[in-house]
Amino acid sequence: MNTNTKLRTRSREYFARAQQSLVEGVNSPSRGAAVYSSGPVVLERGRGSRVWDVDGNEFVDFMMSFGALIQGHAHPKIVEVVSKSVGEGSHFAAATPAEAEAAEHFCRMVPTAEVVRFANTGSEATMLALRLARAHTGRTKFLKFEGHYHGWYDPYCLNGHSHPVAQLGPPEHPTKIPDSEGIPSSVFEDVIVAPWNDLPALEGILRQHGRELAAIITEPIMANMGCIPPAERYLQAVCDLAHQYGALFILDEVVTGFRYAPGGCQQLFNLRPDLATFGKALGAGFPIGAVAGSRNILDRMRWSEHMVLHYGTFNGHRLTMNVVAANLDLLSAEGAYRQLFAIGDAAIAGLRAIFRRRGIRAIVQGFGPMFQIYFTEFDAIRNYRDYCAHVDTGKYSRFVHHLLEHGIYMTPSNGLHWIISTAHTEQDVEALLGAADQACAQLA
């Protein structure tokens, strides 16, 4: 493997070309110059844990499509299923055996999934979950936490980006900061914002607004500011408080689902959400979203005069459903999660050792298949406010740009996270640690 990947002439040429026909030259700002200071690495192909760019540079991929590629690139079983599905007709927008088979696999693995409804993205799934919660409770307001990302649906687009601490307001009454232009301010009248991992602040906010809420929605691990685990028993307390006030507890597992355990973080933390949303790893690289939970809530989508409407030409896409079933089979195999945790924990331990040896004030937070590096004087980053106040995101970006020059592919955005797939090996960890050591020397 060539670990000198500085030469990216063709990437620059392709990026310049793309800017003539695409806004910013990309289809999502996380891929463009807003994150990659000299322009993106333009990728051409991938296999296993590796990707190659248009200049022929080879990288070990630790971004894995923001977590969608749980089996790595071009897994032989997934390739086989896709090839067969395309040859037989990729999609019919009709009932197929594939959607029932995928649903059966899903419901066997997810503890609270009495039934499931498939959509096409995580954003669609969280939109549907909120609509179901409002219909079920007869209430319109909901509570979201600072720094959590639940897709780009209008009501969710609050306090999802980092801001100077002076703009955030007091924890007991956070300032609402829209993430996007083009959303009427009236949309946010039904949104209550609270700090995460702060139970006293949440209890105070609920005493004021709890009886108005249709739902409380949360990520089980805060994944939009890197990787911030919940305090012990915090998620169960949130669930209990939601129910105390007659609201539904929605667990957004679009990022964590099928990553930490066969049943996701609800299995890992022994939670019983009313509704849970999924995406990314469920589709093994194909667009997917899902809402799962109790039948009496999801049955509100049954056709009737007072139904919860959820259409979609591509819902239950035949090719994707076949991929989902095959992917869940692979994840059900003996040792799959042991391997994910072993590789991830080895990377975390190795990075921590390098930072200690180099005398660099940085922490590696998370465990197993998902983690993040924070350049900070703090021993832990516990919430959005810690992230905004105490994380040197610029230094992280410089660090990752150095890694890109040494054959490690990762996003320079500190708000995302490092992903381990079943394709990663001990050799990949060694490559990462070697590159990280060189990057630390360049930072000094």
C-alpha positions in Angstrom: 0.0 0.0 0.0 1.3 3.4 -1.0 1.0 5.6 2.2 2.0 8.8 0.4 -1.3 10.0 -0.9 -0.6 13.7 -1.2 -0.8 13.7 -5.0 -4.4 14.4 -5.9 -4.2 16.2 -9.2 -7.2 14.4 -10.8 -9.3 14.9 -7.7 -8.8 18.6 -8.1 -9.7 18.4 -11.8 -12.9 16.4 -11.2 -13.9 18.8 -8.4 -13.5 21.8 -10.6 -15.5 20.1 -13.3 -18.3 19.2 -10.8 -18.7 22.7 -9.6 -19.9 23.7 -13.1 -23.1 21.5 -12.7 -23.4 20.8 -9.0 -23.8 23.3 -6.1 -20.4 23.4 -4.4 -19.5 20.5 -6.7 -21.2 17.9 -4.4 -24.6 16.7 -3.4 -24.1 17.1 0.3 -22.0 19.9 2.0 -20.3 17.3 4.2 -18.5 16.1 1.1 -17.2 19.4 -0.2 -14.8 22.3 0.5 -16.7 23.2 3.7 -15.1 20.2 5.3 -12.1 19.3 3.0 -10.1 22.5 2.9 -8.4 21.8 -0.4 -11.4 20.1 -2.0 -12.6 16.5 -1.6 -10.8 13.3 -2.3 -12.7 12.0 -5.3 -13.2 8.3 -4.9 -13.6 5.8 -7.7 -13.9 2.3 -6.2 -13.7 0.4 -3.0 -13.3 -3.2 -1.8 -13.3 -4.4 1.8 -11.8 -1.8 4.0 -10.0 0.1 1.2 -10.9 2.8 -1.3 -9.1 4.2 -4.3 -9.3 7.7 -5.6 -9.2 8.9 -9.2 -5.4 9.4 -8.9 -5.0 5.8 -8.0 -4.2 6.5 -4.3 -5.2 3.7 -1.9 -6.7 4.5 1.5 -7.9 2.6 4.5 -11.5 3.8 4.9 -12.6 4.6 8.4 -15.5 6.8 7.3 -17.4 3.9 5.7 -20.1 6.2 4.1 -20.8 7.8 7.5 -21.5 4.3 8.9 -23.7 2.9 6.2 -21.1 0.3 5.1 -21.2 -2.1 8.0 -19.9 -4.9 5.8 -17.3 -2.7 4.1 -17.1 -2.1 0.3 -18.3 -4.7 -2.2 -18.8 -7.5 0.2 -19.1 -10.7 -1.9 -22.4 -11.7 -0.5 -23.9 -8.3 -1.0 -22.5 -8.1 -4.6 -24.1 -11.5 -5.3 -27.5 -10.5 -4.0 -27.5 -7.2 -5.9 -26.4 -8.8 -9.2 -29.2 -11.4 -8.9 -31.8 -8.8 -7.9 -31.0 -6.5 -10.8 -31.2 -9.4 -13.2 -34.7 -10.3 -12.0 -36.1 -6.8 -11.8 -34.8 -4.3 -9.1 -38.1 -2.8 -8.2 -41.8 -3.2 -8.9 -43.5 -0.7 -6.4 -45.7 -3.7 -5.5 -45.9 -6.3 -2.8 -42.9 -8.8 -3.0 -41.6 -11.7 -0.9 -38.4 -9.7 -0.4 -40.1 -7.1 1.9 -41.7 -9.7 4.1 -38.4 -11.6 4.4 -36.5 -8.4 5.3 -39.1 -7.5 7.9 -39.0 -11.0 9.5 -35.2 -10.7 9.8 -35.5 -7.2 11.3 -38.2 -8.1 13.8 -36.2 -11.2 15.0 -33.2 -9.0 15.8 -34.8 -5.8 17.3 -36.3 -6.4 20.7 -39.2 -3.9 20.6 -40.1 -4.4 16.9 -43.5 -6.0 16.8 -43.8 -4.6 13.3 -41.7 -2.4 11.0 -42.3 0.1 8.2 -39.5 0.6 5.7 -38.7 4.0 4.1 -35.7 5.2 2.1 -33.6 7.3 4.4 -33.1 8.0 8.1 -34.7 11.4 7.6 -37.8 9.8 6.3 -37.9 7.4 9.2 -37.7 10.2 11.9 -40.3 12.2 10.0 -42.7 9.3 10.1 -41.9 8.5 13.8 -42.9 12.1 14.8 -46.1 11.9 12.7 -47.1 8.7 14.4 -46.3 10.1 17.9 -48.5 13.1 17.2 -51.4 11.0 15.9 -51.1 8.5 18.8 -51.0 11.1 21.6 -53.1 13.9 20.1 -50.4 16.4 21.0 -48.2 18.4 18.6 -45.1 19.5 20.6 -42.0 17.3 21.0 -38.7 17.6 22.7 -35.3 17.2 21.1 -31.8 17.6 22.6 -29.1 20.1 21.7 -26.6 18.8 19.2 -28.7 15.8 18.1 -29.4 15.4 14.4 -32.6 13.6 13.3 -32.5 14.5 9.6 -33.3 17.6 7.7 -37.1 17.6 8.3 -38.0 21.2 9.2 -38.9 20.8 12.9 -35.7 18.9 13.6 -33.4 21.6 12.3 -32.6 23.3 15.6 -29.4 23.4 17.5 -27.7 20.8 15.4 -24.5 22.7 14.7 -21.9 24.0 17.1 -22.0 27.6 18.1 -20.2 29.9 20.5 -21.3 29.1 24.1 -22.5 32.7 24.6 -25.2 32.1 22.0 -26.6 28.9 23.6 -28.6 30.4 26.5 -29.0 28.9 29.9 -29.3 25.1 30.1 -32.8 25.3 31.7 -34.0 27.4 28.7 -31.7 26.9 25.6 -31.9 29.4 22.8 -33.5 28.0 19.7 -30.9 28.3 16.9 -32.2 27.2 13.4 -29.8 25.1 11.3 -31.3 26.3 8.0 -32.8 29.2 6.2 -36.1 28.7 4.5 -38.0 27.3 7.6 -40.8 29.5 9.0 -40.2 30.4 12.6 -43.7 29.1 13.4 -42.5 25.6 12.8 -40.3 25.8 15.9 -43.1 26.8 18.2 -43.9 23.1 18.6 -40.3 22.2 19.5 -38.8 22.1 23.0 -35.0 22.0 23.2 -33.1 20.6 26.2 -29.5 19.9 27.0 -28.5 16.2 26.8 -27.0 14.2 29.6 -28.3 16.7 32.1 -31.1 15.1 34.0 -31.9 18.0 36.4 -32.3 20.4 33.5 -34.5 18.0 31.6 -36.7 17.5 34.7 -37.1 21.2 35.1 -38.1 21.7 31.4 -40.6 18.8 31.6 -42.3 20.3 34.7 -43.1 23.2 32.5 -43.8 21.5 29.1 -44.2 17.8 29.8 -47.9 17.6 29.5 -47.8 19.2 26.0 -45.4 16.7 24.5 -46.2 14.0 21.9 -42.7 12.6 22.2 -39.1 12.9 23.4 -36.6 11.9 20.7 -33.0 11.1 21.4 -30.0 9.4 20.0 -28.8 6.6 22.3 -25.2 7.8 21.7 -24.8 11.4 20.7 -23.4 10.9 17.2 -23.7 14.4 15.7 -21.0 15.9 17.9 -18.6 13.0 17.4 -19.3 10.2 19.8 -20.7 11.1 23.3 -22.0 8.1 25.3 -25.0 8.6 27.7 -24.4 8.9 31.4 -25.2 5.7 33.4 -29.0 5.0 33.5 -29.6 8.4 31.7 -31.5 6.9 28.8 -33.8 4.8 31.0 -34.5 8.0 33.0 -35.5 9.8 29.8 -37.8 7.0 28.9 -39.4 6.9 32.3 -39.9 10.7 32.3 -41.5 10.6 28.8 -44.0 8.1 30.0 -44.6 9.9 33.2 -45.8 12.9 31.2 -47.8 10.8 28.7 -45.3 11.2 25.8 -43.8 8.6 23.6 -40.1 7.7 23.8 -38.5 7.7 20.4 -35.0 6.2 20.1 -33.2 7.4 17.0 -30.9 4.5 16.0 -30.2 5.7 12.4 -26.5 5.9 13.3 -26.3 3.2 16.1 -28.7 0.6 14.9 -27.2 -2.8 14.0 -23.8 -1.4 14.9 -23.4 -2.1 18.6 -25.5 -5.2 18.9 -27.9 -7.3 16.7 -30.8 -5.2 18.3 -28.9 -2.0 18.4 -28.4 0.2 21.4 -31.9 -0.6 22.7 -30.5 -4.1 23.3 -27.1 -2.9 24.5 -28.7 -0.5 27.1 -31.8 -2.7 27.8 -34.3 0.0 26.7 -37.9 -0.3 25.6 -38.6 2.6 23.3 -42.2 3.2 22.0 -40.7 3.8 18.5 -37.2 3.4 17.1 -35.8 4.6 13.8 -33.1 3.0 11.7 -31.0 3.6 8.6 -27.4 3.6 7.6 -26.0 0.2 8.7 -29.3 -1.5 8.0 -28.9 -1.1 4.3 -25.2 -2.1 4.0 -24.6 0.8 1.6 -28.1 1.1 0.0 -30.6 3.8 0.9 -32.9 2.7 3.7 -34.9 3.9 6.7 -37.2 2.1 9.1 -39.6 2.8 11.9 -40.2 0.0 14.4 -42.2 -0.4 17.6 -45.5 -1.6 19.0 -48.2 -2.7 16.6 -50.8 -0.4 18.2 -48.8 2.7 17.3 -47.7 1.6 13.8 -51.2 0.3 13.0 -52.2 3.9 12.8 -50.9 3.7 9.2 -53.6 1.2 8.3 -55.9 2.6 5.6 -58.8 4.4 7.1 -60.4 7.9 7.3 -58.1 8.8 10.2 -54.9 7.1 9.1 -51.3 8.4 9.4 -50.3 8.8 5.8 -47.1 7.3 4.6 -46.6 6.8 0.9 -43.5 6.0 -1.1 -42.8 4.6 -4.5 -39.5 3.3 -3.4 -40.6 2.0 0.1 -39.7 -1.6 0.4 -37.5 -1.4 -2.7 -37.0 -5.0 -3.8 -33.3 -4.9 -4.4 -32.7 -3.1 -1.1 -34.9 -5.5 0.8 -32.9 -8.4 -0.5 -29.7 -6.6 0.6 -31.2 -5.9 4.1 -32.0 -9.6 4.5 -28.6 -10.7 3.5 -26.9 -8.0 5.6 -28.8 -9.1 8.7 -27.9 -12.7 8.1 -24.3 -11.7 8.0 -24.6 -9.7 11.2 -26.3 -12.6 12.9 -23.3 -14.9 12.3 -21.3 -16.0 15.3 -18.6 -13.6 16.2 -19.6 -10.7 14.0 -20.0 -8.2 16.8 -17.0 -9.6 18.7 -14.9 -8.8 15.7 -16.3 -5.3 15.4 -15.6 -4.5 19.1 -12.1 -6.1 19.0 -10.9 -4.1 16.1 -12.5 -0.8 17.3 -11.1 -1.2 20.8 -7.6 -1.9 19.5 -7.8 1.3 17.4 -9.0 3.3 20.4 -6.3 1.9 22.7 -3.6 2.5 20.1 -4.6 6.1 19.4 -4.7 6.9 23.1 -1.2 5.5 23.5 0.1 7.6 20.7 -1.3 10.8 22.1 0.2 10.0 25.5 3.6 9.3 24.1 3.5 12.4 21.9 2.3 14.6 24.8 -0.7 15.7 22.9 -3.8 16.7 24.8 -6.4 14.6 23.1 -9.0 12.0 24.1 -10.5 9.2 22.2 -14.1 8.8 23.2 -16.5 5.9 22.4 -16.1 2.1 22.4 -16.0 -0.7 19.9 -17.3 0.0 16.4 -17.7 3.8 16.7 -15.5 6.5 18.3 -14.2 10.0 17.9 -11.0 12.0 18.7 -11.3 15.3 20.5 -8.4 17.7 21.0 -9.3 19.1 24.4 -7.9 19.7 27.9 -11.0 17.9 29.3 -11.0 14.3 30.3 -14.4 13.7 28.7 -16.9 15.5 26.4 -20.3 14.9 27.9 -22.7 17.0 25.9 -23.2 19.7 23.2 -22.1 22.5 25.4 -18.8 20.8 26.3 -18.2 20.2 22.6 -18.9 23.9 21.7 -16.7 25.2 24.5 -13.8 22.9 24.9 -13.1 21.0 21.6 -10.5 22.3 19.1 -12.2 21.3 15.9 -9.7 23.2 13.8 -6.9 21.1 15.2 -8.8 17.9 14.5 -9.4 19.0 10.9 -5.6 19.6 10.4 -4.9 16.2 12.0 -7.2 14.4 9.6 -5.9 16.3 6.6 -2.5 14.9 7.6 -3.9 11.4 7.8 -5.3 11.8 4.3 -1.8 12.4 3.1 -0.7 9.1 4.8 -3.3 6.7 3.3 -6.2 7.0 5.9 -9.6 8.1 4.6 -11.7 10.0 7.1 -13.8 13.1 7.2 -12.1 16.1 8.7 -15.4 17.1 10.4 -15.1 16.6 14.2 -18.9 16.3 14.5 -18.8 12.9 12.8 -17.2 9.7 14.0 -14.8 6.9 13.1 -16.5 3.7 11.9 -15.4 0.1 12.1 -16.8 -2.4 9.6 -16.7 -6.2 9.5 -14.1 -5.7 6.7 -11.5 -4.0 9.0 -8.5 -6.0 10.1 -5.6 -5.7 12.6 -3.5 -4.6 9.7 -5.8 -1.7 9.1 -5.4 -0.7 12.7 -1.6 -0.8 12.3 -1.9 1.4 9.2 -4.0 3.9 11.1 -1.6 4.0 14.1 1.4 4.5 11.9 -0.3 7.3 10.0 -1.6 8.9 13.3 1.9 8.9 14.7 3.2 10.7 11.6 0.2 13.2 11.7 1.0 13.9 15.4 4.6 14.7 14.5 3.3 17.1 11.8 0.9 18.8 14.3 3.7 19.5 16.8 
